[in-house]
Amino acid sequence: MTDNITTDNTATDPPPSPPTLLTLPSSLQDHILSTVLTSPTSIRPLYRTGALLHGPWSSPTGTDVIALSNIPLSPLLICKSLSARSLRIFYSSNTFAFSSPTAAWDFLSRHLLQVHHLDLTLFSGYLYTGTCPTMEQPQERQWLQLFTSLLRHKRDLQSLVVTLHRWTSLQVYPLPRGQEGMDTEYVQQQRMNCVEAMKLLSARRVSVREQGARFMSVKQRHDLALLIQQRK
């Protein structure tokens, strides 16, 4: 007597693989990347790695050379195939804040096309007093050069915040060597030139603020913001 043995040759389907970022719809990929890469607060970039911390006034021994950047780019390494999209989302979604015209120039000269949100705090006067060379320019003049040479060509800014910090005080204008003859009229002219340069800028949402003192009236700040918002 023999036993009848039957076998089932039907193959068992393997369990479905869990979805990965690359298998998701691109709109959902963008949403996830935006959640990971967008900071809830403004990002304040330093100079690029290897740059001089104080520009031409840095230590000749190299101790002022920056070793690391403070921009959190490690999430961009999550997936090589998504790096281009990650970079686009990172630079276009975050607000980048600057209080140094030198740092702003260093960063924006490399990433201006990608950045859509800026927060600028404009301090007044000279940075290096007593030991700076006569070629040192007040910060208003440096911002003016940034506005007229670089930012005036940016036409797709989504938001721009400009804060004037203590612009009515002359105490923030200590005199560097070689500038002892500078007077109040010179200070005011530098500030007015900077305001005129702001009118060349363009952004969809604009806020002009003051901190510490009043240089412009509320109406003047409002009118300036409206002018920047106009298409040019």
Secondary structure as GFF3:
##gff-version 3
##sequence-region A 1 232
A	DSSP	three_ten_helix	21	23	.	.	.	ID=ss1
A	DSSP	alpha_helix	26	37	.	.	.	ID=ss2
A	DSSP	three_ten_helix	55	57	.	.	.	ID=ss3
A	DSSP	three_ten_helix	74	77	.	.	.	ID=ss4
A	DSSP	three_ten_helix	80	82	.	.	.	ID=ss5
A	DSSP	alpha_helix	83	93	.	.	.	ID=ss6
A	DSSP	beta_strand	96	98	.	.	.	ID=ss7
A	DSSP	alpha_helix	101	111	.	.	.	ID=ss8
A	DSSP	beta_strand	117	122	.	.	.	ID=ss9
A	DSSP	alpha_helix	139	149	.	.	.	ID=ss10
A	DSSP	three_ten_helix	151	153	.	.	.	ID=ss11
A	DSSP	beta_strand	157	165	.	.	.	ID=ss12
A	DSSP	alpha_helix	184	198	.	.	.	ID=ss13
A	DSSP	beta_strand	203	211	.	.	.	ID=ss14
A	DSSP	alpha_helix	218	229	.	.	.	ID=ss15
###
